[in-house]
Amino acid sequence: MREKIIHKSADLFLNYGFKSVTMDDIANALGISKKTIYQHFENKTKLVEATTLSMFSTIAYGIDCICALEKNPIEEIYDIKRFVSEHLKNEKSSPQFQLQKYYPKIFNTLKNKQFEVMYQCVKANLNRGMDIGIYRTTINVDFVTRIYFNCMLAIKDDNLFPSTTFSKNMLMENYLEYHLRGICTSKGLDILSKIIQKNQS
């Protein structure tokens, strides 16, 4: 039952936001009593914490599996983007913004975990890209990795990029192209152009 509660809560939080969804909403969606939820989670904060960590673990594992395939580094970035978008359902409710505002401790814990995973993943991607000649060998790997992570957080900021104007998918597509055009060699740009054309068709 604990896993069912986490799974349904994740679905509701992503669609309606951490603040908007109540324990009653979750109980009703599952067809159980609120008392049953409280048998597994002391309060809503504990449920939010368990749900966000569960989502993080699922996504981190999926990213590890994609990286293990050792595909072309540019394709790898787009595969990860697709995988994350599918799991986060394009984050209709700007959950990161709500998590940061209403559950700052959980947000900071999650952010640190995300950085650890993304740092290793992006660093490996950059090094492989340089080794095979599709990324410039003059790039500062540590700098680019940290900038990449911070920009990923920034494009999810609803104040900077209001969802009424920018779709999450459009932001991701634009940012990935922006990131890659800054680090690719001419060989890498040829691959990038083909991927963009394929995605548009």
Beta strands, then each sheet from edge to edge (+ up, - down):
end
